[in-house]
Amino acid sequence: MATVLAAVLLSVSACGPDEATTPTGTTKTVVKGYSVPENVNYNFRWSAEAGIDLFSRPAVVVRAYMESYYLAIHGHALAASYPGFADATSQQLDRVDFDYWNDLELERLVGTQFEHLLALAPTEDGWAATVCSGNYTVMAEKDGRFFNLTGPSPQAETLRIVAPEQTLPTTSEPLAVEGAERAPSADVFAGWKIAEHEQAARDQSAYAECDSRMPDARDARPQKANLPHDTPYPTLAPYPGWPRYDEN
């Protein structure tokens, strides 16, 4: 646990040239009443490779999708995801990941999920991304004890996102994409679509790269899933987090 706390400084994004920027203007559509599911008490902390800007429009879509995806799974419902997620994935995503959980009891989850944007490259109609998901510090509480969800290895996942056919003009009001909130209350997908999500990257070298991008050493992580702990891993503040759109 001390290693996780000491290494949190490494989870701050390495932002370089804005090579992945698309015009980011949008109209804010605030969804009243949205909040993270009550059983989900862990936060997401993002980092990125040098030269990838976590605040560019493609990166924001990747962030919103990945966070929404895991919230929908852990909340056992599509409605547990961020505003706009259902529309962004309406034709491309297999909803069985969420729907088959409906009859199972919700787990109370705590801790921190580390996400690292390993690659972000333009395609003919959008962007392709490789994301490292480290949820070895996400824990389920059962009868006063805490059990980690996975062993030490992060997952390497790939996404393909499609930009809107007409990007909004740069003179439009920009959408803020960081803050102290755990989740956005506005649709930050802004017309972007998710064309493909592979939970296991085809490029096996991505797994070794992802392993080296986690904020703590491999031997300090849980070595297998479902280990009991008397205290949970710390729930760190979200980064970059999201703003309060209704106050902007």
Backbone as CSV, one residue per row, in Angstrom:
resi,resn,N_x,N_y,N_z,CA_x,CA_y,CA_z,C_x,C_y,C_z
1,MET,0.830,-1.189,0.000,0.000,0.000,0.000,0.870,1.245,0.000
2,ALA,1.973,1.193,0.758,2.871,2.338,0.792,3.482,2.597,-0.562
3,THR,3.746,1.494,-1.292,4.313,1.655,-2.625,3.348,2.364,-3.542
4,VAL,2.051,2.005,-3.424,1.042,2.654,-4.260,0.992,4.143,-3.974
5,LEU,1.021,4.514,-2.696,0.964,5.918,-2.332,2.193,6.661,-2.799
6,ALA,3.365,6.039,-2.638,4.596,6.711,-3.014,4.710,6.899,-4.505
7,ALA,4.094,6.002,-5.239,4.257,6.040,-6.691,3.197,6.850,-7.400
8,VAL,2.267,7.444,-6.670,1.161,8.130,-7.328,1.629,9.288,-8.184
9,LEU,2.771,9.878,-7.847,3.276,10.976,-8.657,3.563,10.531,-10.081
10,LEU,3.833,9.233,-10.251,4.128,8.733,-11.586,2.893,8.646,-12.452
11,SER,1.713,8.751,-11.854,0.488,8.597,-12.630,0.014,9.884,-13.261
12,VAL,0.743,10.974,-13.080,0.386,12.222,-13.725,0.790,12.149,-15.186
13,SER,-0.047,12.632,-16.060,0.173,12.521,-17.496,1.437,13.228,-17.943
14,ALA,2.136,12.570,-18.882,3.243,13.225,-19.564,2.711,13.834,-20.830
15,CYS,2.366,15.112,-20.789,1.728,15.774,-21.919,2.772,16.440,-22.788
16,GLY,2.769,16.097,-24.070,3.727,16.674,-24.985,3.030,17.455,-26.049
17,PRO,3.597,17.525,-27.263,2.975,18.266,-28.353,1.575,17.759,-28.616
18,ASP,0.676,18.669,-28.952,-0.733,18.328,-29.124,-0.969,17.726,-30.490
19,GLU,-0.349,16.557,-30.722,-0.396,15.953,-32.043,-1.698,15.211,-32.288
20,ALA,-2.523,15.020,-31.250,-3.762,14.277,-31.406,-4.968,15.160,-31.178
21,THR,-4.868,16.412,-31.591,-5.944,17.349,-31.314,-6.866,17.514,-32.515
22,THR,-8.170,17.433,-32.250,-9.206,17.731,-33.229,-9.991,18.897,-32.660
23,PRO,-10.592,19.775,-33.501,-11.388,20.858,-32.938,-12.319,20.351,-31.846
24,THR,-12.317,21.027,-30.688,-12.977,20.478,-29.515,-14.234,21.217,-29.108
25,GLY,-14.688,22.174,-29.889,-15.895,22.891,-29.496,-17.090,21.968,-29.442
26,THR,-17.993,22.222,-28.546,-19.201,21.418,-28.451,-20.240,22.170,-27.642
27,THR,-21.470,21.735,-27.760,-22.536,22.276,-26.930,-22.711,21.360,-25.736
28,LYS,-22.739,21.912,-24.536,-22.844,21.106,-23.329,-24.291,20.678,-23.108
29,THR,-24.525,19.382,-23.042,-25.825,18.851,-22.701,-25.708,18.201,-21.337
30,VAL,-26.164,18.887,-20.311,-26.031,18.388,-18.950,-27.152,17.401,-18.666
31,VAL,-26.782,16.235,-18.131,-27.744,15.205,-17.785,-28.002,15.285,-16.284
32,LYS,-29.171,15.757,-15.925,-29.505,15.933,-14.527,-29.609,14.580,-13.825
33,GLY,-29.001,14.500,-12.675,-29.174,13.317,-11.847,-28.166,12.215,-12.076
34,TYR,-27.246,12.353,-13.053,-26.287,11.262,-13.242,-25.271,11.261,-12.108
35,SER,-24.956,10.076,-11.623,-23.875,9.910,-10.662,-23.304,8.512,-10.810
36,VAL,-22.095,8.332,-10.334,-21.453,7.021,-10.354,-22.278,6.059,-9.493
37,PRO,-22.415,4.795,-9.887,-23.191,3.842,-9.086,-22.735,3.812,-7.629
38,GLU,-23.689,3.639,-6.721,-23.394,3.712,-5.299,-22.399,2.657,-4.837
39,ASN,-22.366,1.514,-5.494,-21.450,0.458,-5.055,-20.021,0.674,-5.553
40,VAL,-19.818,1.623,-6.469,-18.498,1.860,-7.056,-17.844,3.035,-6.340
41,ASN,-16.876,2.737,-5.507,-16.189,3.772,-4.736,-14.703,3.844,-5.056
42,TYR,-14.308,3.302,-6.203,-12.927,3.476,-6.654,-12.866,4.615,-7.661
43,ASN,-11.678,5.144,-7.868,-11.476,6.228,-8.830,-10.494,5.814,-9.913
44,PHE,-10.554,6.528,-11.039,-9.635,6.309,-12.152,-8.521,7.348,-12.116
45,ARG,-7.293,6.893,-12.314,-6.161,7.802,-12.468,-5.449,7.477,-13.775
46,TRP,-5.328,8.496,-14.626,-4.781,8.333,-15.969,-3.361,8.884,-16.063
47,SER,-2.573,8.251,-16.907,-1.290,8.777,-17.351,-1.215,8.525,-18.851
48,ALA,-0.173,9.021,-19.494,-0.059,8.875,-20.946,1.400,8.894,-21.362
49,GLU,1.659,8.312,-22.510,2.998,8.367,-23.093,3.360,9.807,-23.436
50,ALA,4.645,10.082,-23.442,5.111,11.400,-23.867,4.613,11.683,-25.287
51,GLY,4.096,12.875,-25.495,3.571,13.253,-26.803,2.088,13.033,-26.959
52,ILE,1.436,12.374,-25.988,-0.011,12.193,-26.015,-0.633,13.137,-25.003
53,ASP,-1.535,13.963,-25.463,-2.204,14.954,-24.628,-3.513,14.370,-24.102
54,LEU,-3.605,14.157,-22.807,-4.824,13.602,-22.214,-6.037,14.510,-22.360
55,PHE,-5.806,15.774,-22.743,-6.896,16.732,-22.841,-7.323,16.981,-24.291
56,SER,-6.713,16.282,-25.242,-7.160,16.386,-26.631,-8.491,15.666,-26.786
57,ARG,-9.250,16.041,-27.811,-10.571,15.448,-28.004,-10.518,13.919,-28.135
58,PRO,-9.632,13.325,-28.964,-9.621,11.861,-29.029,-9.309,11.213,-27.686
59,ALA,-8.369,11.773,-26.938,-8.019,11.198,-25.640,-9.170,11.305,-24.655
60,VAL,-9.916,12.400,-24.712,-11.076,12.561,-23.829,-12.123,11.490,-24.130
61,VAL,-12.334,11.203,-25.412,-13.289,10.155,-25.786,-12.819,8.801,-25.277
62,VAL,-11.533,8.515,-25.416,-10.976,7.260,-24.909,-11.159,7.175,-23.400
63,ARG,-10.834,8.242,-22.698,-11.006,8.268,-21.242,-12.457,8.011,-20.853
64,ALA,-13.368,8.723,-21.490,-14.788,8.596,-21.152,-15.297,7.190,-21.443
65,TYR,-14.857,6.619,-22.571,-15.315,5.280,-22.914,-14.807,4.243,-21.919
66,MET,-13.518,4.257,-21.641,-12.951,3.234,-20.756,-13.555,3.313,-19.363
67,GLU,-13.693,4.510,-18.838,-14.297,4.656,-17.514,-15.748,4.185,-17.530
68,SER,-16.483,4.578,-18.569,-17.886,4.165,-18.690,-18.015,2.652,-18.792
69,TYR,-17.140,2.058,-19.560,-17.203,0.603,-19.780,-17.090,-0.150,-18.461
70,TYR,-16.105,0.224,-17.653,-15.926,-0.477,-16.382,-17.021,-0.137,-15.378
71,LEU,-17.527,1.084,-15.417,-18.635,1.432,-14.536,-19.895,0.644,-14.907
72,ALA,-20.139,0.464,-16.195,-21.305,-0.302,-16.630,-21.195,-1.760,-16.188
73,ILE,-19.990,-2.321,-16.273,-19.792,-3.699,-15.829,-19.984,-3.809,-14.319
74,HIS,-19.334,-2.921,-13.573,-19.388,-3.018,-12.116,-20.722,-2.533,-11.555
75,GLY,-21.438,-1.695,-12.316,-22.769,-1.269,-11.903,-23.874,-2.149,-12.436
76,HIS,-23.494,-3.171,-13.254,-24.436,-4.153,-13.795,-25.529,-3.523,-14.652
77,ALA,-25.228,-2.401,-15.295,-26.260,-1.758,-16.115,-25.628,-0.756,-17.064
78,LEU,-26.193,-0.655,-18.245,-25.726,0.344,-19.199,-25.920,1.746,-18.646
79,ALA,-26.971,1.947,-17.845,-27.259,3.258,-17.278,-26.203,3.703,-16.273
80,ALA,-25.338,2.796,-15.841,-24.272,3.164,-14.907,-23.143,3.917,-15.598
81,SER,-23.150,3.918,-16.922,-22.089,4.579,-17.692,-22.377,6.067,-17.828
82,TYR,-21.407,6.796,-18.377,-21.516,8.251,-18.484,-22.577,8.669,-19.502
83,PRO,-23.100,9.885,-19.379,-24.025,10.414,-20.383,-23.417,10.331,-21.790
84,GLY,-24.200,9.853,-22.740,-23.745,9.749,-24.117,-23.120,8.415,-24.471
85,PHE,-22.810,7.571,-23.483,-22.155,6.291,-23.754,-23.017,5.383,-24.620
86,ALA,-24.305,5.305,-24.299,-25.189,4.413,-25.055,-25.246,4.807,-26.528
87,ASP,-25.324,6.100,-26.818,-25.350,6.549,-28.203,-24.011,6.308,-28.883
88,ALA,-22.925,6.529,-28.168,-21.586,6.371,-28.758,-21.294,4.923,-29.105
89,THR,-21.977,3.988,-28.453,-21.713,2.568,-28.674,-22.919,1.833,-29.248
90,SER,-23.912,2.562,-29.716,-25.210,1.963,-30.035,-25.141,0.847,-31.070
91,GLN,-24.281,0.950,-32.056,-24.233,-0.051,-33.120,-23.051,-1.008,-33.004
92,GLN,-22.045,-0.639,-32.203,-20.799,-1.373,-32.254,-20.538,-2.307,-31.079
93,LEU,-21.140,-2.065,-29.934,-20.734,-2.757,-28.726,-21.673,-3.901,-28.382
94,ASP,-21.099,-5.017,-27.966,-21.886,-6.156,-27.523,-22.349,-5.891,-26.089
95,ARG,-23.629,-5.676,-25.895,-24.143,-5.283,-24.592,-24.182,-6.442,-23.587
96,VAL,-23.849,-7.666,-24.014,-23.913,-8.791,-23.090,-22.969,-8.582,-21.903
97,ASP,-21.921,-7.780,-22.090,-21.001,-7.511,-20.990,-21.716,-6.916,-19.784
98,PHE,-22.790,-6.174,-20.040,-23.499,-5.498,-18.961,-24.777,-6.238,-18.565
99,ASP,-25.517,-6.714,-19.551,-26.865,-7.195,-19.291,-26.911,-8.494,-18.485
100,TYR,-25.921,-9.369,-18.643,-26.048,-10.666,-17.994,-25.773,-10.604,-16.490
101,TRP,-25.320,-9.450,-15.997,-25.058,-9.292,-14.569,-26.309,-8.938,-13.776
102,ASN,-27.417,-8.691,-14.423,-28.553,-8.054,-13.763,-29.053,-8.788,-12.525
103,ASP,-28.973,-10.110,-12.502,-29.524,-10.876,-11.392,-28.509,-11.140,-10.283
104,LEU,-27.299,-10.640,-10.437,-26.256,-10.882,-9.448,-26.140,-9.701,-8.496
105,GLU,-25.692,-9.985,-7.300,-25.555,-8.946,-6.282,-24.409,-8.008,-6.632
106,LEU,-24.636,-6.727,-6.439,-23.595,-5.736,-6.687,-22.523,-5.823,-5.613
107,GLU,-21.260,-5.787,-6.025,-20.154,-5.755,-5.079,-19.819,-4.316,-4.730
108,ARG,-19.458,-4.074,-3.495,-18.971,-2.756,-3.104,-17.476,-2.712,-3.397
109,LEU,-17.086,-1.817,-4.286,-15.711,-1.760,-4.769,-15.032,-0.487,-4.297
110,VAL,-13.792,-0.617,-3.880,-12.998,0.522,-3.430,-11.620,0.428,-4.073
111,GLY,-10.816,1.483,-3.902,-9.451,1.470,-4.420,-9.250,2.440,-5.570
112,THR,-8.323,2.115,-6.445,-7.943,2.993,-7.553,-7.672,2.146,-8.787
113,GLN,-8.210,2.556,-9.923,-7.897,1.879,-11.180,-6.968,2.772,-11.982
114,PHE,-5.797,2.224,-12.324,-4.810,2.973,-13.088,-4.993,2.705,-14.572
115,GLU,-5.112,3.779,-15.344,-5.243,3.682,-16.794,-4.104,4.461,-17.439
116,HIS,-3.471,3.854,-18.440,-2.366,4.511,-19.143,-2.652,4.481,-20.635
117,LEU,-2.644,5.649,-21.262,-2.854,5.737,-22.709,-1.513,5.506,-23.392
118,LEU,-1.322,4.286,-23.863,-0.032,3.848,-24.393,0.203,4.315,-25.823
119,ALA,-0.854,4.345,-26.627,-0.717,4.744,-28.032,-2.007,5.393,-28.496
120,LEU,-1.869,6.403,-29.349,-3.010,7.098,-29.941,-2.591,7.572,-31.323
121,ALA,-3.159,6.965,-32.350,-2.732,7.242,-33.717,-3.932,7.515,-34.608
122,PRO,-3.800,8.448,-35.560,-4.925,8.746,-36.454,-5.194,7.616,-37.438
123,THR,-6.464,7.456,-37.796,-6.884,6.528,-38.835,-7.642,7.324,-39.893
124,GLU,-8.187,6.649,-40.890,-8.905,7.346,-41.957,-10.133,8.080,-41.440
125,ASP,-10.792,7.517,-40.427,-12.036,8.123,-39.952,-12.010,8.490,-38.473
126,GLY,-10.854,8.373,-37.822,-10.805,8.692,-36.398,-9.441,8.414,-35.801
127,TRP,-9.423,7.604,-34.740,-8.181,7.330,-34.025,-8.190,5.898,-33.512
128,ALA,-6.983,5.317,-33.394,-6.804,4.009,-32.776,-5.993,4.193,-31.501
129,ALA,-6.394,3.509,-30.446,-5.748,3.688,-29.147,-5.417,2.336,-28.528
130,THR,-4.325,2.315,-27.782,-3.996,1.185,-26.919,-3.969,1.692,-25.483
131,VAL,-4.715,1.021,-24.619,-4.877,1.465,-23.233,-4.448,0.350,-22.288
132,CYS,-3.675,0.705,-21.279,-3.294,-0.223,-20.222,-4.243,-0.041,-19.045
133,SER,-4.895,-1.110,-18.615,-5.825,-1.050,-17.496,-5.273,-1.864,-16.325
134,GLY,-4.908,-1.170,-15.260,-4.381,-1.828,-14.077,-5.357,-1.748,-12.934
135,ASN,-6.137,-2.800,-12.725,-7.127,-2.762,-11.644,-6.747,-3.697,-10.499
136,TYR,-5.457,-3.962,-10.365,-5.002,-4.805,-9.262,-5.174,-4.115,-7.906
137,THR,-5.427,-2.816,-7.909,-5.686,-2.110,-6.656,-7.163,-1.748,-6.494
138,VAL,-8.031,-2.376,-7.294,-9.473,-2.281,-7.074,-9.877,-3.491,-6.244
139,MET,-10.589,-3.258,-5.142,-10.884,-4.335,-4.207,-12.379,-4.389,-3.897
140,ALA,-12.877,-5.614,-3.708,-14.264,-5.841,-3.304,-14.316,-6.062,-1.797
141,GLU,-15.252,-5.389,-1.133,-15.416,-5.548,0.309,-16.429,-6.651,0.597
142,LYS,-16.032,-7.621,1.408,-16.905,-8.728,1.781,-16.722,-9.016,3.267
143,ASP,-17.768,-8.803,4.027,-17.745,-9.098,5.459,-16.574,-8.443,6.174
144,GLY,-16.315,-7.193,5.832,-15.280,-6.450,6.523,-13.869,-6.709,6.053
145,ARG,-13.688,-7.547,5.055,-12.362,-7.790,4.477,-12.390,-7.363,3.019
146,PHE,-11.206,-7.255,2.419,-11.094,-6.696,1.079,-10.313,-7.662,0.185
147,PHE,-10.849,-7.876,-1.023,-10.289,-8.847,-1.954,-9.994,-8.161,-3.282
148,ASN,-8.726,-8.230,-3.724,-8.359,-7.601,-4.996,-8.977,-8.374,-6.162
149,LEU,-9.318,-7.653,-7.216,-10.029,-8.258,-8.338,-9.133,-9.071,-9.247
150,THR,-7.863,-8.697,-9.342,-6.972,-9.375,-10.282,-5.597,-9.571,-9.655
151,GLY,-4.758,-10.285,-10.387,-3.359,-10.419,-10.026,-2.552,-9.230,-10.508
152,PRO,-1.228,-9.380,-10.646,-0.357,-8.227,-10.885,-0.369,-7.664,-12.299
153,SER,-0.848,-8.416,-13.271,-0.685,-8.005,-14.667,-1.793,-7.059,-15.121
154,PRO,-1.437,-5.922,-15.684,-2.459,-5.050,-16.280,-2.952,-5.629,-17.595
155,GLN,-4.099,-5.174,-18.018,-4.672,-5.585,-19.289,-4.266,-4.581,-20.362
156,ALA,-3.950,-5.067,-21.560,-3.700,-4.203,-22.714,-4.926,-4.269,-23.617
157,GLU,-5.601,-3.133,-23.795,-6.845,-3.080,-24.552,-6.694,-2.126,-25.734
158,THR,-7.409,-2.404,-26.806,-7.349,-1.532,-27.969,-8.740,-1.001,-28.301
159,LEU,-8.753,0.236,-28.784,-9.983,0.908,-29.182,-9.817,1.492,-30.570
160,ARG,-10.923,1.558,-31.298,-10.969,2.356,-32.530,-12.172,3.270,-32.407
161,ILE,-11.924,4.572,-32.476,-12.995,5.553,-32.341,-13.148,6.328,-33.646
162,VAL,-14.367,6.740,-33.925,-14.681,7.416,-35.189,-15.121,8.838,-34.889
163,ALA,-14.515,9.784,-35.578,-14.844,11.195,-35.387,-16.173,11.522,-36.075
164,PRO,-16.860,12.555,-35.596,-18.070,13.000,-36.295,-17.746,13.385,-37.734
165,GLU,-18.717,13.239,-38.623,-18.478,13.566,-40.030,-18.117,15.025,-40.207
166,GLN,-18.727,15.896,-39.411,-18.406,17.320,-39.464,-17.940,17.757,-38.082
167,THR,-16.684,18.125,-37.976,-16.191,18.622,-36.697,-16.732,20.017,-36.459
168,LEU,-16.963,20.335,-35.220,-17.508,21.642,-34.869,-16.436,22.710,-35.010
169,PRO,-16.800,23.932,-35.321,-15.809,24.977,-35.522,-15.048,25.294,-34.240
170,THR,-13.809,25.723,-34.406,-12.963,26.012,-33.249,-13.462,27.210,-32.467
171,THR,-14.367,27.996,-33.052,-14.905,29.156,-32.336,-16.004,28.787,-31.361
172,SER,-16.473,27.514,-31.406,-17.489,27.081,-30.460,-16.923,27.080,-29.052
173,GLU,-17.817,27.147,-28.086,-17.387,27.132,-26.691,-16.697,25.813,-26.384
174,PRO,-15.461,25.826,-25.887,-14.752,24.575,-25.625,-15.348,23.844,-24.435
175,LEU,-15.185,22.533,-24.417,-15.676,21.715,-23.330,-14.545,21.442,-22.354
176,ALA,-14.719,21.840,-21.082,-13.716,21.553,-20.066,-13.673,20.047,-19.820
177,VAL,-12.475,19.515,-19.625,-12.334,18.059,-19.555,-11.483,17.611,-18.377
178,GLU,-11.370,18.432,-17.334,-10.688,18.004,-16.123,-11.300,18.723,-14.935
179,GLY,-11.146,18.135,-13.752,-11.688,18.751,-12.556,-11.708,17.776,-11.401
180,ALA,-12.334,18.168,-10.323,-12.340,17.369,-9.099,-13.447,16.317,-9.059
181,GLU,-14.368,16.354,-10.046,-15.486,15.416,-10.032,-15.047,14.033,-10.512
182,ARG,-15.750,13.019,-10.039,-15.436,11.639,-10.431,-15.962,11.296,-11.818
183,ALA,-16.975,12.012,-12.271,-17.628,11.672,-13.532,-18.160,12.939,-14.181
184,PRO,-18.290,12.947,-15.513,-18.903,14.094,-16.181,-20.415,14.045,-16.064
185,SER,-21.027,15.205,-15.979,-22.488,15.277,-15.987,-23.001,15.686,-17.361
186,ALA,-22.093,15.898,-18.308,-22.458,16.242,-19.683,-21.964,15.150,-20.622
187,ASP,-22.518,15.127,-21.822,-22.109,14.166,-22.840,-20.775,14.613,-23.431
188,VAL,-19.683,13.992,-22.986,-18.364,14.365,-23.491,-17.976,13.564,-24.730
189,PHE,-18.837,12.649,-25.172,-18.566,11.929,-26.418,-18.804,12.839,-27.621
190,ALA,-19.763,13.737,-27.505,-19.965,14.814,-28.475,-20.012,14.333,-29.924
191,GLY,-20.730,13.256,-30.169,-20.898,12.767,-31.526,-19.869,11.755,-31.980
192,TRP,-18.822,11.517,-31.196,-17.843,10.482,-31.525,-18.450,9.114,-31.261
193,LYS,-17.991,8.108,-32.033,-18.516,6.753,-31.903,-17.376,5.781,-31.597
194,ILE,-17.723,4.701,-30.901,-16.769,3.629,-30.632,-17.013,2.538,-31.667
195,ALA,-16.042,2.311,-32.538,-16.207,1.331,-33.601,-15.738,-0.057,-33.176
196,GLU,-14.786,-0.110,-32.237,-14.228,-1.411,-31.861,-13.555,-1.303,-30.505
197,HIS,-13.733,-2.323,-29.693,-13.042,-2.431,-28.408,-12.610,-3.878,-28.237
198,GLU,-11.308,-4.092,-28.190,-10.761,-5.419,-27.936,-10.160,-5.418,-26.544
199,GLN,-10.668,-6.264,-25.654,-10.164,-6.305,-24.292,-8.774,-6.931,-24.197
200,ALA,-8.381,-7.634,-25.213,-7.043,-8.223,-25.264,-6.363,-7.763,-26.554
201,ALA,-5.311,-6.971,-26.413,-4.611,-6.449,-27.587,-3.997,-7.584,-28.401
202,ARG,-4.096,-7.467,-29.703,-3.504,-8.487,-30.576,-1.982,-8.447,-30.542
203,ASP,-1.412,-7.274,-30.336,0.034,-7.116,-30.256,0.497,-7.503,-28.852
204,GLN,1.138,-8.661,-28.742,1.528,-9.171,-27.437,2.584,-8.317,-26.749
205,SER,3.342,-7.545,-27.516,4.357,-6.688,-26.903,3.720,-5.585,-26.061
206,ALA,2.451,-5.299,-26.317,1.775,-4.256,-25.544,1.659,-4.637,-24.073
207,TYR,1.600,-5.924,-23.786,1.451,-6.352,-22.394,2.698,-6.034,-21.574
208,ALA,3.857,-6.277,-22.153,5.097,-5.942,-21.445,5.225,-4.441,-21.272
209,GLU,4.836,-3.689,-22.302,4.890,-2.236,-22.190,3.933,-1.744,-21.103
210,CYS,2.726,-2.305,-21.076,1.757,-1.903,-20.060,2.267,-2.224,-18.659
211,ASP,2.897,-3.364,-18.515,3.391,-3.757,-17.198,4.388,-2.738,-16.662
212,SER,5.221,-2.195,-17.542,6.243,-1.243,-17.110,5.674,0.156,-16.870
213,ARG,4.424,0.396,-17.296,3.822,1.729,-17.136,3.003,1.863,-15.857
214,MET,2.835,0.787,-15.122,2.071,0.868,-13.881,2.871,1.635,-12.822
215,PRO,2.192,2.317,-11.898,2.894,3.217,-10.985,3.615,2.538,-9.831
216,ASP,3.486,1.234,-9.678,4.254,0.557,-8.634,4.863,-0.726,-9.183
217,ALA,5.894,-1.193,-8.520,6.665,-2.342,-8.996,5.815,-3.608,-8.996
218,ARG,6.124,-4.511,-9.914,5.335,-5.733,-10.047,5.334,-6.554,-8.760
219,ASP,6.480,-6.634,-8.079,6.534,-7.466,-6.878,5.793,-6.838,-5.695
220,ALA,5.355,-5.579,-5.833,4.567,-4.934,-4.784,3.070,-5.065,-5.021
221,ARG,2.693,-5.640,-6.147,1.275,-5.823,-6.467,0.786,-7.172,-5.934
222,PRO,-0.534,-7.330,-5.770,-1.061,-8.652,-5.416,-0.639,-9.680,-6.461
223,GLN,-0.226,-10.830,-6.017,0.299,-11.823,-6.940,-0.762,-12.720,-7.554
224,LYS,-1.957,-12.701,-6.994,-3.074,-13.422,-7.599,-4.373,-12.779,-7.134
225,ALA,-5.455,-13.143,-7.795,-6.748,-12.544,-7.478,-7.321,-13.110,-6.184
226,ASN,-8.228,-12.329,-5.604,-9.019,-12.756,-4.450,-8.201,-12.991,-3.190
227,LEU,-7.099,-12.271,-3.035,-6.356,-12.336,-1.782,-7.085,-11.504,-0.722
228,PRO,-7.262,-12.027,0.485,-7.935,-11.236,1.529,-6.990,-10.225,2.166
229,HIS,-7.496,-9.028,2.423,-6.745,-7.975,3.106,-7.640,-7.398,4.199
230,ASP,-7.020,-6.989,5.291,-7.787,-6.376,6.382,-8.119,-4.918,6.104
231,THR,-7.301,-4.259,5.300,-7.548,-2.867,4.919,-7.458,-2.757,3.404
232,PRO,-8.200,-1.837,2.804,-8.184,-1.719,1.344,-7.003,-0.895,0.859
233,TYR,-6.709,-1.009,-0.414,-5.791,-0.075,-1.046,-6.425,1.309,-1.038
234,PRO,-5.619,2.354,-1.015,-6.188,3.705,-0.927,-6.991,4.070,-2.171
235,THR,-8.050,4.805,-1.955,-8.822,5.367,-3.056,-8.276,6.766,-3.313
236,LEU,-7.459,6.888,-4.341,-6.810,8.153,-4.671,-7.769,9.057,-5.432
237,ALA,-7.485,10.334,-5.423,-8.319,11.292,-6.146,-8.278,10.994,-7.641
238,PRO,-9.397,11.210,-8.351,-9.374,10.966,-9.805,-8.438,11.933,-10.506
239,TYR,-7.807,11.459,-11.587,-6.993,12.328,-12.434,-7.156,11.881,-13.881
240,PRO,-7.430,12.790,-14.842,-7.640,14.225,-14.659,-8.960,14.590,-13.995
241,GLY,-9.868,13.614,-13.838,-11.174,13.937,-13.282,-12.021,14.714,-14.275
242,TRP,-13.149,15.245,-13.790,-14.103,15.938,-14.649,-14.628,17.178,-13.931
243,PRO,-15.037,18.186,-14.666,-15.544,19.419,-14.038,-17.025,19.340,-13.731
244,ARG,-17.524,20.331,-13.012,-18.946,20.526,-12.810,-19.464,21.382,-13.960
245,TYR,-20.050,20.743,-14.975,-20.461,21.478,-16.175,-21.578,22.470,-15.893
246,ASP,-22.428,22.144,-14.915,-23.542,23.047,-14.646,-23.081,24.332,-13.938
247,GLU,-21.808,24.396,-13.554,-21.291,25.597,-12.914,-20.349,26.378,-13.821
248,ASN,-20.108,25.862,-15.032,-19.166,26.542,-15.942,-19.858,27.703,-16.667
